[in-house]
């Protein structure tokens, strides 16, 4: 019970804040205007902390790696498996939101800035990944450009490790510092969520909760199907009937741990223990599981697609054009890979969605609420997806007999 409360208490408080905010707006609609500044203050604090948090987190992580010698044997196969399974998750999510549209907000329009007009695709790619001036990296509106720059700085620091020792220490200190800043800001989150929920319901009416229920129901069913069908297929591809059997015999521990902790990182020990029993070679499991907990999250990929579809419905935009679907596919992959490697990356992933599409920052909490609602099944897919991925990597790296030899 204590473990459950430690994992879910804050999320439950935030959900309660959202519900209470909606009830407040329903019964005291005229007073909602006085709460809006509290929600705006919370959002502004988040935005100002995001840029340094992203920079220090990514650069320090890359700089600490130094050499990738330990990963060379299986890195290529791991990347192939991660990309293929994430791409299939994105395609599956796209199919789900097309078959079961998240369109529970007909004829409702937010009293806020509409998303910017779409630009030429090549021009959009350039503007997403780069900025012409250094100072523009300091804006949360250019998050992906900041990530790319941070990667370059981290690689440079790793390659000059002997001369960059003090700078690497500075990066690690900065990461610790701004993670603490982020934690302090999150103490204000219940009030911020309460104020924002009241403001949102005041503008849209209580129908907004029908949309969240629809999203939750659709995601939970979709996640269950993905868990049983896709992971069974992957296990069979990795080891035939024996692989399928050994996967389902041993996946219970990491699955329960992921639901109890709602954390991919906290599930690493259970996942490592399970993959050992699945006969995955240690040099593979001890590489795939820790890295996968950061950069391979099928549940987050599916959740990213749901958030994009929700925003398109909210702003009554066309989600049928080829360019919209291609960008949605790509962004959902980024949400489950690049953003997953950053502490508190869920919130940053949501901000990335807003940046790329030009949606106003004021709807950040609206999609952050989706993350809270779908967190348990999303974490389940993230964790157990890495278990079966380690089996696939073993199959590609060691051949058909890996399951029998464990080598």
C-alpha positions in Angstrom: 0.0 0.0 0.0 2.8 2.4 0.9 4.5 1.6 -2.5 1.2 2.3 -4.2 0.8 5.6 -2.4 4.4 6.7 -3.1 3.9 6.0 -6.8 0.3 7.3 -7.4 -0.4 9.9 -4.6 0.8 12.9 -6.5 -1.0 11.9 -9.7 -4.2 11.3 -7.7 -3.8 14.7 -6.1 -3.5 16.3 -9.6 -6.5 14.4 -10.9 -8.5 15.5 -7.8 -7.3 19.1 -8.5 -8.6 18.8 -12.1 -12.0 17.5 -11.0 -12.3 20.1 -8.2 -11.4 22.9 -10.7 -14.1 21.7 -13.1 -16.7 21.6 -10.3 -15.7 25.0 -9.1 -16.2 26.4 -12.7 -19.5 24.6 -12.9 -20.9 26.1 -9.7 -19.0 29.4 -9.6 -18.6 30.4 -13.2 -18.3 34.1 -12.5 -15.4 33.7 -10.1 -13.3 31.6 -12.5 -11.6 34.7 -13.9 -9.9 35.3 -10.6 -8.2 31.9 -10.7 -6.7 32.2 -14.2 -3.6 34.1 -13.0 -2.6 31.2 -10.8 -2.7 28.9 -13.7 -0.7 31.3 -15.8 1.9 31.7 -13.1 2.4 27.9 -12.9 2.7 27.6 -16.7 5.2 30.5 -16.9 7.4 28.9 -14.1 7.4 25.6 -16.0 8.4 27.3 -19.3 11.3 29.2 -17.7 12.7 26.0 -16.1 12.4 23.8 -19.2 15.2 25.3 -21.3 18.0 24.9 -18.7 16.7 21.5 -17.6 16.8 20.2 -21.2 20.2 21.6 -21.9 21.9 20.3 -18.7 20.1 16.9 -18.7 21.1 16.0 -22.3 24.7 17.4 -22.3 25.6 15.9 -19.0 24.1 12.5 -20.0 26.1 12.4 -23.3 29.3 13.7 -21.7 29.2 11.0 -19.0 29.1 8.3 -21.6 32.6 9.0 -22.8 33.0 5.9 -24.9 30.4 3.6 -26.5 32.8 0.6 -26.7 30.6 -1.5 -24.5 27.6 -1.0 -26.8 29.2 -1.6 -30.2 28.4 -5.3 -30.5 24.7 -4.9 -30.2 24.0 -1.2 -30.8 23.0 -1.5 -34.4 20.5 -4.4 -33.8 19.1 -2.6 -30.8 18.5 0.6 -32.8 16.8 -1.4 -35.6 14.5 -3.1 -33.0 13.7 0.1 -31.2 12.9 2.0 -34.4 10.8 -0.8 -35.9 8.7 -1.5 -32.8 8.2 2.2 -32.1 7.2 2.8 -35.7 4.7 0.0 -35.5 3.3 1.5 -32.2 2.9 4.8 -34.0 1.1 3.2 -36.9 -1.1 1.3 -34.6 -2.0 4.4 -32.6 -2.7 6.3 -35.8 -5.1 3.5 -36.9 -6.8 3.6 -33.6 -7.4 7.4 -33.6 -8.6 7.2 -37.2 -11.1 4.3 -36.5 -12.2 5.9 -33.2 -11.8 9.6 -33.6 -11.3 11.8 -30.5 -14.0 14.2 -31.6 -16.1 14.7 -28.5 -15.8 18.5 -28.8 -18.0 19.4 -31.8 -18.6 23.1 -32.4 -16.5 24.2 -29.4 -13.7 26.7 -30.0 -11.1 27.8 -27.4 -11.0 31.5 -26.6 -7.3 31.5 -27.4 -4.9 32.0 -30.2 -5.4 29.5 -33.1 -2.5 27.5 -34.2 -0.2 29.2 -36.7 -0.8 28.6 -40.4 1.2 25.6 -41.8 4.3 26.4 -43.8 6.2 24.6 -46.5 7.3 21.1 -45.3 11.0 21.7 -46.0 10.9 25.1 -44.4 9.1 23.6 -41.4 11.8 20.9 -41.0 14.6 23.6 -41.0 12.7 25.7 -38.4 12.1 22.7 -36.2 15.7 21.6 -36.0 17.7 24.8 -36.2 17.5 28.5 -35.3 19.5 31.4 -37.0 20.6 33.0 -33.7 22.0 31.6 -30.5 19.7 33.5 -28.2 16.7 31.9 -29.8 17.8 28.6 -28.2 16.9 30.1 -24.9 13.2 30.1 -25.8 11.0 27.1 -25.1 9.4 27.6 -28.5 12.6 26.1 -30.1 12.8 23.0 -28.0 14.0 20.5 -30.7 16.7 23.0 -31.8 17.9 23.1 -28.2 18.0 19.3 -28.0 20.2 19.1 -31.2 22.5 21.8 -29.9 22.7 20.1 -26.5 23.6 16.8 -28.2 26.5 18.5 -30.0 27.8 20.1 -26.8 27.6 16.8 -25.0 29.4 14.9 -27.7 32.1 17.6 -27.8 32.5 17.4 -24.0 32.8 13.5 -24.2 35.4 13.7 -26.9 37.5 16.2 -25.0 36.9 14.6 -21.6 40.4 15.0 -20.3 40.3 18.8 -20.8 36.6 19.2 -20.1 36.4 17.7 -16.6 35.4 20.9 -14.9 32.8 21.7 -17.6 31.3 18.2 -17.3 31.1 18.6 -13.5 29.4 21.9 -14.1 26.9 20.2 -16.4 26.1 17.5 -13.8 25.7 20.1 -11.1 23.4 22.1 -13.4 21.2 19.0 -14.1 20.9 18.3 -10.4 20.1 22.0 -9.6 17.4 22.4 -12.3 15.8 19.0 -11.5 15.4 20.4 -8.0 14.0 23.6 -9.4 11.5 21.6 -11.4 10.5 19.6 -8.2 9.9 22.9 -6.3 7.7 24.2 -9.1 5.7 21.0 -9.1 4.7 21.7 -5.5 2.6 24.5 -7.0 1.1 22.0 -9.6 -2.1 21.1 -7.7 -3.1 24.8 -7.5 -2.0 25.4 -11.1 -4.0 22.4 -12.3 -7.0 23.5 -10.2 -6.9 27.0 -11.7 -6.4 25.8 -15.2 -9.1 23.2 -15.1 -11.5 25.8 -13.8 -10.5 28.1 -16.6 -10.8 25.4 -19.2 -14.2 24.2 -18.0 -15.4 27.8 -17.8 -14.5 28.3 -21.5 -15.6 24.9 -22.9 -18.1 23.7 -20.4 -18.3 20.3 -18.6 -18.2 18.5 -22.0 -14.4 18.6 -21.8 -14.6 15.7 -19.2 -16.5 13.6 -21.7 -13.5 13.9 -24.0 -11.1 12.8 -21.3 -13.2 9.8 -20.5 -13.4 8.9 -24.1 -9.6 9.2 -24.4 -9.0 7.1 -21.3 -11.4 4.3 -22.4 -9.9 4.2 -25.9 -6.3 4.2 -24.7 -6.8 1.5 -22.1 -8.5 -0.9 -24.6 -5.9 -0.1 -27.3 -3.0 -0.6 -24.8 -4.5 -4.0 -23.7 -4.7 -5.2 -27.3 -1.2 -4.0 -28.1 0.2 -5.7 -25.0 -1.3 -9.1 -25.7 -1.3 -9.2 -29.5 1.9 -7.3 -30.6 4.1 -8.5 -27.8 3.0 -12.1 -28.4 4.0 -11.6 -32.1 7.4 -10.1 -31.1 8.1 -12.9 -28.7 7.2 -15.5 -31.4 9.4 -13.8 -33.9 12.3 -13.8 -31.4 12.1 -17.5 -30.3 9.1 -19.3 -31.9 6.7 -21.1 -29.6 9.4 -21.4 -27.0 10.0 -17.6 -27.0 6.2 -17.0 -26.7 5.9 -19.3 -23.8 9.0 -18.1 -21.9 8.0 -14.5 -22.4 4.5 -14.9 -20.8 5.9 -17.1 -18.1 8.2 -14.3 -16.9 6.7 -11.0 -17.8 4.4 -10.8 -14.8 7.0 -9.3 -12.4 8.0 -6.3 -14.5 4.4 -5.8 -15.6 3.2 -5.6 -12.0 6.2 -3.5 -11.0 5.5 -1.0 -13.8 1.8 -0.7 -12.7 2.8 -0.3 -9.0 5.6 2.3 -9.6 4.5 4.0 -12.8 8.2 4.4 -13.6 10.3 2.8 -16.3 13.4 3.4 -14.3 12.1 1.9 -11.1 11.1 -1.2 -13.1 14.7 -1.9 -14.4 15.7 -4.4 -11.7 12.5 -6.4 -12.2 13.0 -6.3 -15.9 16.6 -7.5 -15.7 15.5 -10.3 -13.5 12.8 -11.3 -15.9 15.0 -11.2 -19.0 17.6 -13.4 -17.3 14.8 -16.0 -16.8 13.9 -15.6 -20.5 17.5 -16.7 -21.2 18.5 -13.4 -22.8 22.3 -13.0 -22.7 23.5 -10.7 -20.0 25.5 -8.4 -22.4 22.2 -7.8 -24.3 19.7 -7.5 -21.5 22.0 -5.2 -19.4 22.3 -2.9 -22.4 18.8 -3.0 -23.9 16.9 -2.7 -20.6 18.6 0.4 -19.1 18.8 2.2 -22.5 15.3 1.1 -23.5 13.9 2.7 -20.2 15.1 6.0 -21.6 14.7 5.9 -25.4 12.2 3.2 -26.2 8.7 3.7 -25.0 5.9 2.2 -27.1 3.3 3.4 -24.6 4.5 7.0 -24.8 4.5 6.8 -28.6 0.9 5.7 -28.6 0.0 8.4 -26.0 1.7 11.0 -28.2 -0.5 10.2 -31.1 -3.6 10.4 -28.9 -2.5 13.9 -27.7 -2.0 15.1 -31.3 -5.4 13.7 -32.3 -7.0 15.4 -29.3 -5.5 18.8 -30.2 -6.6 18.5 -33.8 -10.1 17.8 -32.6 -10.0 20.6 -30.0 -9.0 23.1 -32.7 -11.2 21.5 -35.4 -8.3 21.0 -37.8 -8.0 18.5 -40.7 -6.3 15.3 -39.5 -6.7 13.6 -42.9 -4.0 15.2 -45.1 -0.9 13.2 -45.9 1.5 15.8 -44.4 -0.5 16.0 -41.2 -0.4 12.2 -40.8 3.4 12.0 -41.6 4.2 14.7 -39.1 2.0 13.2 -36.5 3.8 9.8 -37.0 7.2 11.5 -36.7 6.3 13.6 -33.7 4.8 10.6 -31.8 8.1 8.8 -32.3 10.0 11.7 -30.9 7.8 11.9 -27.9 8.5 8.2 -27.1 12.3 8.4 -27.8 14.1 11.7 -27.6 11.8 13.2 -25.0 11.8 9.9 -23.0 15.5 10.3 -22.4 15.0 13.6 -20.5 13.9 13.8 -16.8 10.2 14.8 -16.7 10.2 14.3 -20.4 6.5 13.7 -20.6 5.8 17.4 -20.0 8.5 18.3 -22.5 7.1 15.9 -25.0 3.8 17.7 -24.7 5.5 21.1 -25.2 7.3 19.7 -28.3 3.9 18.8 -29.8 2.7 22.3 -29.2 5.9 23.8 -30.7 5.9 21.8 -33.9 2.2 22.4 -34.7 2.1 25.9 -33.4 -0.6 25.3 -30.8 -0.8 27.9 -28.1 1.1 27.1 -24.8 -2.1 27.7 -22.9 -3.3 24.2 -23.8 -0.3 22.5 -22.2 -2.1 21.3 -19.1 -5.0 20.1 -21.2 -2.8 17.5 -22.8 -0.7 17.0 -19.6 -3.9 15.7 -18.0 -4.0 13.0 -20.7 -0.6 11.9 -19.6 -1.8 11.5 -16.0 -4.9 9.5 -17.0 -3.0 7.1 -19.3 0.2 6.8 -17.2 -0.3 3.2 -15.7 -1.0 1.4 -19.0 1.6 3.6 -20.9 4.2 2.6 -18.3 3.2 -1.1 -18.6 3.8 -1.0 -22.4 7.1 1.0 -22.0 8.5 -1.6 -19.6 7.3 -4.9 -21.0 8.1 -3.6 -24.5 11.7 -3.5 -23.5 11.6 -7.1 -22.3 10.5 -8.4 -25.6 12.8 -6.1 -27.5 15.8 -7.7 -25.6 14.6 -11.0 -27.0 14.5 -9.6 -30.5 17.9 -8.1 -30.2 19.2 -11.5 -28.9 17.6 -13.2 -32.0 19.3 -10.7 -34.4 22.6 -10.8 -32.6 23.1 -14.4 -31.7 20.9 -16.3 -34.2 18.1 -18.8 -33.9 19.6 -20.9 -31.1 20.0 -18.0 -28.6 17.0 -19.2 -26.5 18.6 -22.7 -26.1 22.1 -21.5 -25.3 21.6 -18.2 -23.6 24.6 -17.0 -25.6 
